Amino acid sequence: MKTSDENNILEVGGLGVSFRMPEGDVNAVRGVSFSIAGGETLGLVGESGCGKSVTAFSLLGLVPPPGEIISGSIRYRGREITSLVEDELRSVRGREIAMIFQEPMTSLNPVLSIGYQIIEGVRRHFDIGEKKAMDVAVEMLSSVGIPNPEKRYHSYPHEFSGGMRQRVMIAMALSMSPSLLIADEPTTALDVTIQAQILDLLLRIQKERGMTMLLITHDLGIVANIADHIAIMYAGEIVEYGRTADIFRNPLHPYTRGLFDAVPKIGGKRKRLKTIPGTVPALTGIPTGCVFHPRCPVGSAECLESPIELFGFRRGQTARCIKAGGRRVTSAKRASG
């Protein structure tokens, strides 16, 4: 899954993030590895609490205390992010790697105009005056489809609808022309029509700029037509990785198959949706062996013996399961990432 290639913009290897809590260490991210080639989109998919956002925060050195990166490597264009000091990280955030945060209403400062919030970052990274920065902000607001951008530049977050606030967040993230954009649930709490508009906007801008994107979501439908590759995350681990078409055609891990079974189908005979039994394990007490074993419909005693590695299949598709695809996987298929 993790490959070293000169075309890769981002390479993450063996990432581990832990939160030291009174009740014990919460190992929110464990052994996460992936890479993204320039101009491509990776969809990071999983249910709430699986570690998607913590992984994203790690890429920018924004893991909140008491969390800390305890292992692994994050390389952006060959540069090790985890070894950078705070001043060096600030030069990367926004300018090289930008992020659209999940909740625009809580991410935007309610007492500052949206124009000021955009130019703050622009002036931080570029040696330009306020007038030039304002021109950049107005141009970005126009590019994301906000009408009357010169007037709306002076507006405040509460004067925008949810969809417009999300467009402001996109304008802010793109104002410094980053090479890598992290979109953390960019369509959360938006109706389906606005969701489609936001996704079309991201695709258009990505194509125009040749931008690389990490798209974080819990919705398989969103990544279906956007992502080149998909990483399925469960309880802090990536349990399956592969090309989008391959995973949709042939999901290998039982958790991935459970996610697909829970998606409503249009047409055909009506029937009750399948659900995944049980609950996600507490991250303070990760089960031995396969983390999905307590909920797995094909699990057996051998799944508890030791931590399960990623096993490789054709065309780079990998799964963290000894019975991936309904057949016993041998050690010869072990993945390198």
C-alpha positions in Angstrom: 0.0 0.0 0.0 2.8 2.4 0.8 5.1 2.8 -2.1 8.2 4.9 -2.6 7.8 6.6 -6.0 9.2 9.9 -7.3 5.6 10.7 -8.5 4.3 10.6 -4.9 3.5 14.0 -3.3 2.8 12.4 0.1 4.1 9.2 1.7 2.9 8.1 5.1 4.5 5.1 6.7 3.6 3.3 10.0 1.9 6.4 11.5 0.9 6.0 15.1 -1.0 8.6 17.2 -1.8 8.2 20.8 -3.8 10.4 23.3 -2.7 10.0 26.9 -5.8 10.0 29.0 -6.5 9.2 32.7 -8.2 6.0 31.8 -5.3 4.9 29.7 -3.7 5.6 26.3 -6.1 6.0 23.4 -4.2 4.6 20.4 -6.3 6.5 17.8 -4.1 5.7 14.8 -2.0 2.6 14.5 0.4 1.7 11.7 -1.3 3.7 9.0 0.5 3.8 5.7 -0.5 5.2 2.3 0.8 7.4 -0.5 -0.7 9.8 -3.0 0.7 10.5 -6.4 0.7 14.0 -7.8 -2.7 15.1 -9.2 -4.5 12.1 -7.8 -7.2 11.8 -5.1 -7.2 9.3 -2.3 -10.5 8.7 -0.5 -10.0 7.9 3.2 -13.3 6.2 4.2 -14.6 5.0 7.6 -17.2 5.6 10.2 -17.0 8.4 12.8 -14.2 7.9 15.4 -12.1 5.6 13.3 -9.1 8.0 13.1 -9.6 9.7 9.8 -9.4 13.3 11.0 -6.6 12.5 13.5 -4.6 11.2 10.5 -5.3 14.4 8.6 -4.3 16.6 11.6 -1.1 14.6 11.8 -0.1 15.6 8.3 -0.1 19.3 9.4 1.3 18.8 12.9 -2.1 19.8 14.3 -2.8 16.9 16.6 -4.3 18.5 19.7 -2.9 17.7 23.2 -2.8 15.3 24.9 -2.3 13.6 21.6 1.0 13.0 20.0 2.6 11.2 17.1 4.4 8.3 18.6 5.6 6.5 15.5 6.0 6.5 11.8 7.0 8.9 9.0 5.2 11.6 7.0 7.1 12.7 3.9 5.8 15.5 1.8 7.8 15.9 -1.5 10.6 13.9 0.2 10.6 16.2 3.3 10.0 14.6 6.7 7.1 16.5 8.3 7.4 14.9 11.8 10.9 16.4 12.3 9.9 20.0 11.6 9.8 22.6 14.3 6.7 24.8 14.7 8.1 27.7 12.6 8.9 25.3 9.8 5.5 23.7 10.0 3.8 27.1 9.7 5.6 27.6 6.4 4.0 24.3 5.1 0.5 24.8 6.5 -1.7 26.6 4.0 1.1 27.3 1.5 2.0 23.7 0.7 -0.7 21.6 2.4 -4.1 23.2 3.0 -7.1 21.8 4.8 -10.9 22.2 4.5 -12.1 21.6 8.0 -15.2 19.6 8.8 -17.5 22.3 10.3 -17.3 25.7 8.6 -19.4 27.4 11.3 -17.0 26.4 14.0 -13.9 26.8 11.9 -14.6 30.4 10.9 -14.2 33.1 13.4 -17.6 34.7 14.0 -16.3 38.2 14.8 -14.1 38.6 11.8 -15.2 39.2 8.2 -14.6 36.3 5.8 -12.4 38.6 3.7 -10.1 39.3 6.6 -9.9 35.6 7.5 -8.8 34.8 3.9 -6.1 37.5 3.6 -4.7 36.7 7.0 -3.1 33.5 5.6 -2.2 35.1 2.2 -0.3 37.9 3.9 1.4 35.4 6.3 2.9 33.4 3.4 3.4 36.1 0.7 5.1 39.5 0.9 2.2 41.5 -0.5 0.1 44.5 0.8 -3.4 44.5 2.0 -4.9 45.7 -1.3 -3.2 43.0 -3.3 -4.2 40.4 -0.8 -7.8 41.7 -1.0 -7.7 41.2 -4.8 -6.6 37.6 -4.3 -9.4 37.0 -1.8 -12.1 38.5 -4.0 -10.8 36.4 -7.0 -11.0 33.3 -4.9 -14.5 34.0 -3.7 -15.6 34.5 -7.3 -13.9 31.3 -8.4 -15.8 29.2 -5.8 -19.1 30.7 -7.0 -20.0 33.3 -4.4 -22.0 36.1 -6.0 -21.0 39.8 -5.5 -17.6 38.8 -4.1 -16.5 42.4 -3.5 -19.5 43.0 -1.3 -19.4 39.5 0.4 -15.7 40.0 1.2 -16.9 42.3 4.1 -19.6 39.9 5.3 -19.5 37.7 8.4 -19.9 34.0 8.7 -23.4 34.2 10.1 -24.6 36.0 7.0 -23.8 33.0 4.8 -25.8 29.7 4.3 -24.1 26.4 5.1 -23.2 25.8 1.5 -21.8 29.3 1.1 -19.8 28.9 4.3 -18.3 25.7 2.9 -17.4 27.6 -0.3 -15.6 30.2 1.8 -13.6 27.4 3.5 -12.6 26.2 0.1 -11.7 29.7 -1.1 -9.6 30.1 2.1 -7.8 26.7 1.6 -7.0 27.4 -2.1 -6.0 31.1 -1.7 -2.3 30.1 -1.4 -2.4 27.6 -4.2 -1.4 24.5 -2.2 -0.1 21.4 -3.9 -2.0 19.1 -1.5 -5.6 19.7 -0.3 -7.1 17.8 2.6 -10.9 17.9 2.5 -12.2 16.6 5.8 -15.9 15.7 5.3 -16.4 18.7 3.0 -20.2 18.0 2.5 -21.2 17.3 6.1 -24.7 18.6 7.1 -25.3 19.8 3.5 -28.4 18.7 1.5 -27.7 16.5 -1.5 -28.0 19.3 -4.1 -25.4 21.5 -2.3 -23.2 18.4 -1.8 -23.1 17.8 -5.5 -22.3 21.5 -6.2 -19.4 21.4 -3.6 -18.0 18.2 -5.0 -18.2 19.4 -8.6 -16.4 22.6 -7.5 -13.6 20.6 -5.9 -13.2 18.5 -9.0 -13.1 21.5 -11.3 -10.5 23.3 -9.2 -8.4 20.2 -8.8 -8.4 19.7 -12.6 -7.6 23.3 -13.3 -4.7 23.4 -10.9 -3.4 19.8 -11.1 -3.9 19.6 -7.4 -3.5 16.4 -5.2 -6.3 15.7 -2.8 -7.0 13.6 0.3 -10.7 13.3 0.6 -12.0 12.2 4.0 -15.5 10.9 4.3 -17.8 8.2 5.7 -19.9 8.1 2.4 -18.9 5.6 -0.2 -21.1 7.3 -2.7 -19.0 10.5 -2.5 -15.7 8.8 -3.3 -17.1 6.6 -6.1 -16.7 9.1 -8.9 -13.9 11.3 -7.3 -11.2 9.1 -5.8 -8.5 7.3 -7.8 -7.8 5.1 -4.8 -9.6 4.3 -1.6 -8.3 3.4 1.9 -10.9 1.9 4.2 -10.2 2.7 7.9 -11.6 0.9 11.0 -10.7 1.5 14.6 -7.4 3.3 13.9 -6.2 1.0 11.1 -6.4 0.9 7.4 -8.1 -2.5 6.7 -8.3 -2.3 2.9 -6.7 -0.3 0.2 -6.9 -0.3 -3.6 -8.0 1.3 -6.8 -11.6 2.7 -6.5 -12.9 0.5 -9.3 -11.4 -2.6 -7.8 -12.8 -2.1 -4.4 -16.3 -1.3 -5.7 -16.1 -4.3 -8.0 -14.6 -6.7 -5.4 -14.4 -5.6 -1.8 -12.1 -8.0 0.1 -12.3 -7.2 3.8 -15.4 -8.2 5.7 -15.8 -4.7 7.1 -15.7 -3.2 3.6 -18.3 -5.7 2.4 -20.4 -4.7 5.4 -20.3 -1.1 4.4 -21.4 -1.9 0.9 -24.2 -4.1 2.1 -25.5 -1.2 4.3 -25.9 1.1 1.2 -29.5 1.3 0.0 -30.1 0.0 -3.5 -32.4 1.7 -5.9 -34.8 -0.6 -7.7 -35.4 -4.3 -7.3 -37.2 -6.0 -4.4 -37.4 -4.1 -1.2 -35.7 -5.7 1.7 -34.2 -4.8 5.1 -30.7 -3.3 5.0 -27.9 -5.4 6.4 -26.1 -4.1 9.5 -22.8 -4.8 11.0 -23.4 -6.4 14.4 -21.8 -5.1 17.6 -20.0 -1.9 18.2 -16.6 -0.4 17.5 -14.1 -1.4 20.2 -12.9 1.1 22.7 -9.5 2.3 21.6 -8.2 1.9 25.1 -8.7 -1.8 24.8 -7.9 -3.0 21.3 -8.7 -6.7 20.8 -5.8 -9.0 20.2 -5.3 -10.2 16.7 -7.8 -8.8 14.1 -9.4 -5.6 15.5 -12.6 -6.4 13.5 -12.8 -10.0 14.8 -15.6 -9.4 17.4 -17.9 -8.2 14.7 -16.7 -10.4 11.8 -19.1 -12.9 10.2 -16.2 -15.1 9.0 -13.9 -14.8 12.0 -12.4 -17.8 13.7 -9.9 -18.6 16.5 -6.9 -18.1 14.3 -7.9 -14.4 13.8 -7.0 -13.9 17.5 -3.5 -15.3 17.3 -1.5 -12.2 16.4 -1.9 -8.8 14.8 -3.1 -9.3 11.2 -0.9 -7.9 8.5 -1.9 -6.4 5.1 -2.1 -9.1 2.4 -1.6 -8.1 -1.2 -3.8 -9.1 -4.2 -3.6 -8.2 -7.8 -3.2 -4.6 -9.0 -2.1 -3.4 -5.6 -5.3 -4.1 -3.7 -4.6 -5.1 -0.1 -6.7 -6.2 2.9 -5.9 -6.8 6.6 -7.6 -10.2 6.7 -6.5 -13.8 6.6 -9.8 -14.7 4.9 -10.0 -11.7 2.5 -12.4 -12.3 -0.3 -13.7 -15.5 1.3 -10.6 -17.5 1.0 -7.6 -18.3 3.2 -4.7 -16.0 2.5 -1.2 -17.4 2.6 1.9 -15.6 3.8 3.1 -15.5 0.2 0.5 -12.8 -0.5 1.7 -10.5 2.3 1.7 -6.9 1.3 4.9 -4.8 1.5 3.2 -1.7 2.9 
